[in-house]
Amino acid sequence: MSGESGDGHPARVATQRRLQSGRARAATIAPYLAAALFALRPHETSDVETMAVTPAYDLYWSPNFVATLDVEQCAAVLVHEVSHLLRHHAQRGAAIGVTDQTRRSWNIACDMAINSDLRDMGLDLPAGVFTEDLGVQARLSAEEIFARITALDHDTLGSAHHPDCGPGAGGDPRSWEDTPEIAQGAEIAEAIARKVARAIVSAGTRGGDSGHGSHSGAPGMSSGSPGTIPGARALWAEEVLEDRIDWRTQLAKLTRRALVRQGATDYTTRRLARRDADPFVLASMAAPAPPRCVAVVDTSGSTDERELGTALAELASLVRALRGQPIDVVLCDTAATVARRVLEPRALELRGGAGRTCGSGSRPQPSCDLRQTSSSS
């Protein structure tokens, strides 16, 4: 790998330990980012000026740069770099048409958006650009900042040198990458982003009254409270975890797939095959077991009659879709009932905990129940 030496020189070992300590410190400051921080695969190289990342979570770092940092600053830079990946800056840049000619401006815009959050967390950045450099005090997205930069008559930031954060921040793969894996990187980034988002939601804290995190007056103030989450990250987590899958379509697909597997389509060793292949023992063919479907219905006091009716309609549709296969239904109030097996959609009756009844139209009961009535009900 470029920039690596084969010896164990004390200075080189010291920088490696500094990077490891910085990553551990970053995970202590922001525990909800631990999954992303420890997913990074470090590559020591002199081909990058500071640190840079790829969509596949490869971290390229310069030993000369890391040697100038203390552990707190190293932690801040690592949080900065991993934020590019969690915020999908590469994909967002591609979506708005960022090219190799405009990737520097996009990198600066992304850095500005990230650094505002890191400053609110009280992290000690060794250097960085902020929206104030454009004369803007408001909190803006990377796309809004990029539009302002590109709309300037002259490049206000052109005289300032700005290091490249790598393809993880946007643009085409760089020449110093070992094996660019863009497709794999997208899958990795999505999985890690959702894991980090779940950690943020489970922490259940928000910083500041504005929804963007509280500003810390002194460096390191927020870092003294592990787990403190800026509001901007909490909002990001909610967006990442939004359900994008139509469960009805997926359930119908899986049900149809299970039902079409009819006949002897699988192997079994419970009995021998009819064909003699002495001295070998051959498995025989067998039909797969019929699909078993279990539905769980919330019948607690917070569930109104409309929702019970919706659940009943969904159950009836599911029974019809299974084409004669039974469905086990479990009702949940303060406790879950024993699963009841249902074969006929017209026989379904749901009784809620507040005396609400949907199905057969019989008299309300004060407890959860699921009954099978006659089809003439």
C-alpha positions as CSV (number, residue, x, y, z in Angstrom):
1,M,0.0,0.0,0.0
2,S,1.3,3.4,-0.9
3,G,3.1,5.3,1.9
4,E,3.6,2.3,4.2
5,S,6.9,1.2,5.5
6,G,7.7,-2.3,6.6
7,D,9.6,-1.4,9.8
8,G,8.3,-0.7,13.3
9,H,9.8,2.8,13.6
10,P,8.7,4.4,16.9
11,A,7.3,7.5,15.2
12,R,5.2,5.3,12.9
13,V,3.9,3.2,15.8
14,A,3.1,6.3,17.8
15,T,0.9,7.7,15.0
16,Q,-0.9,4.4,14.6
17,R,-1.6,4.4,18.3
18,R,-2.8,8.0,18.1
19,L,-5.3,7.0,15.4
20,Q,-6.5,4.1,17.5
21,S,-6.8,6.2,20.6
22,G,-8.7,8.9,18.6
23,R,-11.2,6.3,17.3
24,A,-11.8,5.0,20.9
25,R,-12.1,8.6,22.2
26,A,-14.6,9.4,19.4
27,A,-16.7,6.4,20.3
28,T,-16.7,7.6,23.9
29,I,-17.8,11.1,23.0
30,A,-20.5,9.8,20.6
31,P,-21.4,6.2,21.5
32,Y,-24.2,6.2,18.9
33,L,-21.5,6.5,16.2
34,A,-19.5,3.6,17.4
35,A,-20.8,1.2,14.7
36,A,-19.7,3.6,12.0
37,L,-16.4,4.5,13.6
38,F,-15.3,0.9,14.0
39,A,-16.5,-0.1,10.5
40,L,-13.7,2.1,9.1
41,R,-10.8,0.2,7.6
42,P,-7.7,2.3,8.1
43,H,-5.1,2.6,5.3
44,E,-1.9,4.5,6.1
45,T,-0.7,6.5,3.0
46,S,1.1,9.6,2.2
47,D,-1.1,10.2,-0.9
48,V,-3.7,12.1,1.1
49,E,-3.1,15.3,2.9
50,T,-5.1,14.7,6.0
51,M,-7.8,12.0,6.1
52,A,-10.2,10.8,3.4
53,V,-12.9,8.2,3.1
54,T,-14.6,6.1,0.5
55,P,-18.2,4.9,0.3
56,A,-17.0,1.4,1.2
57,Y,-15.8,2.7,4.6
58,D,-12.1,2.7,3.8
59,L,-10.2,5.4,5.7
60,Y,-7.0,6.7,4.2
61,W,-4.9,8.7,6.6
62,S,-1.7,10.6,6.5
63,P,0.8,9.8,9.2
64,N,2.3,13.2,8.9
65,F,-1.1,14.8,9.6
66,V,-2.1,12.5,12.5
67,A,1.3,13.2,14.1
68,T,0.3,16.9,14.5
69,L,-3.0,16.0,16.3
70,D,-3.7,15.2,19.9
71,V,-6.2,12.5,20.8
72,E,-9.1,14.9,21.1
73,Q,-8.4,16.5,17.7
74,C,-8.0,13.1,16.1
75,A,-11.4,12.0,17.5
76,A,-13.0,15.1,16.0
77,V,-11.5,14.5,12.6
78,L,-12.7,10.9,12.6
79,V,-16.2,12.0,13.5
80,H,-16.0,14.5,10.7
81,E,-15.0,11.9,8.1
82,V,-17.5,9.3,9.2
83,S,-20.2,12.0,9.0
84,H,-19.6,12.3,5.3
85,L,-20.6,8.6,4.9
86,L,-23.5,8.6,7.3
87,R,-25.0,11.6,5.5
88,H,-24.5,9.9,2.1
89,H,-22.7,13.0,0.7
90,A,-21.4,11.0,-2.3
91,Q,-24.8,9.9,-3.4
92,R,-26.3,13.4,-2.7
93,G,-23.6,15.0,-4.7
94,A,-24.2,12.7,-7.6
95,A,-28.0,13.5,-7.4
96,I,-27.4,17.2,-7.9
97,G,-24.8,16.7,-10.7
98,V,-21.5,17.3,-8.9
99,T,-18.6,16.7,-11.3
100,D,-14.8,16.6,-10.8
101,Q,-14.8,20.3,-11.6
102,T,-17.3,21.2,-8.9
103,R,-16.4,18.5,-6.3
104,R,-14.1,20.8,-4.3
105,S,-17.0,23.3,-3.8
106,W,-19.3,20.4,-2.8
107,N,-16.7,19.1,-0.4
108,I,-16.5,22.5,1.2
109,A,-20.3,22.7,1.5
110,C,-20.4,19.3,3.1
111,D,-17.6,20.3,5.5
112,M,-19.5,23.4,6.5
113,A,-22.7,21.5,7.3
114,I,-20.8,18.9,9.3
115,N,-18.6,21.3,11.2
116,S,-21.5,23.2,12.6
117,D,-22.8,20.1,14.3
118,L,-19.3,19.1,15.6
119,R,-18.8,22.6,17.0
120,D,-22.2,22.2,18.8
121,M,-20.9,19.0,20.3
122,G,-17.9,20.8,21.6
123,L,-15.4,18.8,19.6
124,D,-11.9,20.3,19.1
125,L,-11.5,20.5,15.4
126,P,-7.9,21.4,14.4
127,A,-9.2,23.6,11.6
128,G,-12.3,23.9,9.5
129,V,-14.7,25.9,7.4
130,F,-18.1,27.2,8.7
131,T,-21.1,28.8,7.1
132,E,-20.0,32.1,8.7
133,D,-17.1,32.1,6.2
134,L,-19.8,32.8,3.6
135,G,-21.4,35.5,5.8
136,V,-24.3,33.2,6.7
137,Q,-25.4,32.6,10.3
138,A,-28.3,30.3,9.7
139,R,-28.0,26.5,9.7
140,L,-28.1,25.3,6.1
141,S,-28.0,21.9,4.3
142,A,-25.0,20.9,2.2
143,E,-27.1,21.5,-1.0
144,E,-28.0,25.0,0.1
145,I,-24.4,25.9,0.9
146,F,-23.3,24.5,-2.4
147,A,-25.8,26.6,-4.3
148,R,-24.5,29.7,-2.5
149,I,-20.9,28.9,-3.2
150,T,-21.5,28.2,-6.9
151,A,-23.6,31.4,-7.2
152,L,-20.8,33.7,-6.1
153,D,-19.3,35.9,-8.8
154,H,-15.8,34.8,-7.6
155,D,-14.6,32.0,-5.4
156,T,-14.5,33.6,-2.0
157,L,-12.8,30.5,-0.6
158,G,-10.5,30.0,-3.6
159,S,-7.5,31.5,-1.9
160,A,-7.8,29.1,1.0
161,H,-6.4,25.6,0.5
162,H,-8.9,22.9,1.3
163,P,-8.0,19.2,1.7
164,D,-9.9,16.5,-0.2
165,C,-12.1,14.3,2.0
166,G,-12.2,11.6,-0.7
167,P,-14.9,10.0,-2.8
168,G,-16.9,9.4,0.4
169,A,-17.6,13.2,0.3
170,G,-18.4,13.1,-3.5
171,G,-16.8,12.9,-6.9
172,D,-15.3,10.1,-8.8
173,P,-12.9,7.4,-7.3
174,R,-9.5,8.8,-6.6
175,S,-6.2,7.5,-8.0
176,W,-4.9,6.6,-4.5
177,E,-7.8,4.1,-3.8
178,D,-6.8,0.5,-3.7
179,T,-10.0,-1.1,-5.0
180,P,-12.9,1.2,-5.5
181,E,-16.1,-0.7,-4.7
182,I,-19.0,1.8,-5.3
183,A,-21.9,-0.7,-5.4
184,Q,-20.7,-2.6,-2.3
185,G,-20.0,0.7,-0.6
186,A,-23.7,1.9,-1.0
187,E,-24.9,-1.3,0.6
188,I,-22.4,-1.0,3.5
189,A,-23.3,2.7,4.0
190,E,-27.0,2.0,4.2
191,A,-26.7,-0.8,6.7
192,I,-24.3,1.1,8.9
193,A,-26.5,4.3,8.7
194,R,-29.5,2.4,9.9
195,K,-27.6,0.8,12.7
196,V,-26.3,4.2,13.9
197,A,-29.8,5.7,13.5
198,R,-31.3,3.0,15.7
199,A,-28.6,3.7,18.3
200,I,-29.6,7.4,18.2
201,V,-33.3,6.7,18.6
202,S,-32.7,4.3,21.4
203,A,-30.7,6.9,23.3
204,G,-33.8,9.1,23.1
205,T,-32.1,12.4,23.7
206,R,-32.1,15.7,21.8
207,G,-29.8,18.7,22.3
208,G,-31.0,22.3,22.2
209,D,-34.3,23.9,21.8
210,S,-34.0,24.7,18.1
211,G,-33.7,21.1,17.0
212,H,-30.1,21.6,15.9
213,G,-28.3,20.9,19.0
214,S,-27.2,23.3,21.8
215,H,-24.1,25.4,21.3
216,S,-21.3,24.7,23.7
217,G,-19.4,27.7,24.8
218,A,-16.2,25.9,25.5
219,P,-14.4,23.1,23.6
220,G,-15.0,19.7,25.2
221,M,-18.0,20.8,27.2
222,S,-20.5,18.5,25.4
223,S,-17.9,15.8,25.1
224,G,-18.0,15.4,28.9
225,S,-21.5,13.9,28.6
226,P,-21.2,10.7,26.5
227,G,-24.4,10.0,24.5
228,T,-25.4,13.7,24.2
229,I,-27.0,13.9,20.7
230,P,-27.4,17.1,18.7
231,G,-31.0,17.6,17.5
232,A,-29.8,17.6,13.9
233,R,-28.6,14.0,14.3
234,A,-31.8,13.0,16.0
235,L,-33.8,14.3,13.0
236,W,-31.5,12.6,10.6
237,A,-32.0,9.3,12.5
238,E,-35.8,9.6,12.2
239,E,-35.5,10.2,8.4
240,V,-33.2,7.2,8.0
241,L,-35.5,4.9,9.9
242,E,-38.7,5.9,8.0
243,D,-40.3,2.7,6.7
244,R,-39.8,2.6,2.9
245,I,-41.1,-0.9,2.3
246,D,-44.7,-1.7,1.6
247,W,-45.2,-4.6,3.9
248,R,-48.4,-5.6,2.2
249,T,-46.6,-6.1,-1.1
250,Q,-43.8,-8.0,0.6
251,L,-46.2,-10.3,2.5
252,A,-48.2,-11.0,-0.6
253,K,-45.0,-11.9,-2.5
254,L,-43.8,-14.3,0.2
255,T,-47.2,-15.9,0.6
256,R,-47.4,-16.5,-3.2
257,R,-43.9,-17.9,-3.2
258,A,-44.7,-20.4,-0.4
259,L,-48.0,-21.5,-2.0
260,V,-46.6,-22.2,-5.5
261,R,-44.1,-24.7,-4.1
262,Q,-46.5,-27.6,-4.4
263,G,-45.6,-31.3,-5.0
264,A,-42.4,-33.1,-4.2
265,T,-39.9,-30.3,-4.6
266,D,-37.5,-30.9,-1.8
267,Y,-35.2,-33.7,-0.6
268,T,-35.6,-35.7,2.6
269,T,-33.7,-38.5,4.4
270,R,-36.6,-39.7,6.4
271,R,-37.2,-42.4,3.9
272,L,-35.0,-43.9,1.2
273,A,-35.4,-43.2,-2.5
274,R,-37.0,-46.0,-4.6
275,R,-34.0,-46.1,-7.0
276,D,-31.3,-48.5,-5.9
277,A,-27.8,-47.0,-6.1
278,D,-25.9,-49.5,-4.0
279,P,-23.6,-48.8,-2.1
280,F,-24.9,-45.2,-2.0
281,V,-28.0,-44.1,0.0
282,L,-30.1,-41.7,-1.9
283,A,-32.6,-39.2,-0.4
284,S,-36.1,-39.2,-1.6
285,M,-38.3,-36.3,-2.8
286,A,-40.9,-34.8,-0.5
287,A,-43.4,-32.0,-0.6
288,P,-42.6,-29.0,1.6
289,A,-44.7,-28.3,4.7
290,P,-47.6,-25.9,4.1
291,P,-46.8,-22.4,5.1
292,R,-47.8,-21.3,8.6
293,C,-48.8,-17.7,9.1
294,V,-49.2,-16.0,12.5
295,A,-50.8,-12.6,12.9
296,V,-50.5,-10.5,16.1
297,V,-53.3,-8.0,16.7
298,D,-53.2,-5.1,19.2
299,T,-56.6,-5.0,21.0
300,S,-55.6,-2.8,23.9
301,G,-57.6,0.2,25.1
302,S,-55.6,2.5,22.8
303,T,-57.0,0.7,19.7
304,D,-60.3,2.2,18.5
305,E,-63.1,0.5,16.6
306,R,-61.8,1.8,13.2
307,E,-58.4,0.2,13.8
308,L,-60.0,-3.0,15.0
309,G,-62.0,-3.0,11.8
310,T,-58.9,-2.5,9.7
311,A,-57.2,-5.4,11.5
312,L,-60.2,-7.6,10.9
313,A,-60.2,-6.8,7.2
314,E,-56.5,-7.5,6.9
315,L,-56.9,-10.8,8.7
316,A,-59.8,-11.8,6.4
317,S,-57.7,-10.9,3.3
318,L,-54.8,-12.9,4.7
319,V,-57.0,-16.0,5.2
320,R,-58.3,-15.8,1.7
321,A,-54.8,-15.3,0.3
322,L,-53.6,-18.5,2.0
323,R,-56.2,-20.5,0.0
324,G,-57.5,-22.8,2.8
325,Q,-54.4,-22.8,5.0
326,P,-55.2,-21.8,8.6
327,I,-53.9,-18.7,10.2
328,D,-52.9,-18.4,13.9
329,V,-54.1,-15.2,15.5
330,V,-52.7,-13.8,18.8
331,L,-54.5,-10.9,20.5
332,C,-52.4,-8.6,22.7
333,D,-53.7,-6.4,25.5
334,T,-52.0,-6.4,28.9
335,A,-51.0,-10.0,28.0
336,A,-50.9,-12.1,24.8
337,T,-53.6,-14.7,24.4
338,V,-53.0,-18.2,23.2
339,A,-52.9,-18.4,19.5
340,R,-56.3,-19.3,17.9
341,R,-56.4,-21.0,14.6
342,V,-58.8,-19.5,12.0
343,L,-59.9,-21.1,8.7
344,E,-62.9,-19.0,7.6
345,P,-62.6,-15.2,7.2
346,R,-66.4,-14.7,7.8
347,A,-66.0,-16.3,11.2
348,L,-63.6,-13.8,12.6
349,E,-64.6,-11.6,15.5
350,L,-62.3,-9.3,17.4
351,R,-63.2,-8.1,20.9
352,G,-61.2,-5.2,22.3
353,G,-60.2,-4.5,25.9
354,A,-62.6,-1.5,26.2
355,G,-65.7,-3.6,25.1
356,R,-65.4,-2.8,21.4
357,T,-66.4,-5.6,19.0
358,C,-65.7,-6.0,15.3
359,G,-66.9,-9.0,13.3
360,S,-70.1,-10.8,14.0
361,G,-71.9,-7.9,15.6
362,S,-72.5,-9.7,18.9
363,R,-72.8,-8.0,22.3
364,P,-69.5,-6.3,23.5
365,Q,-67.5,-8.1,26.1
366,P,-65.1,-6.5,28.6
367,S,-62.1,-8.7,27.7
368,C,-60.1,-9.5,24.6
369,D,-61.3,-12.5,22.7
370,L,-61.3,-14.0,19.3
371,R,-64.1,-16.2,18.3
372,Q,-65.2,-18.2,15.3
373,T,-68.9,-17.7,14.6
374,S,-71.1,-19.4,12.1
375,S,-71.0,-18.1,8.6
376,S,-74.6,-17.0,8.9
377,S,-73.8,-14.4,11.6
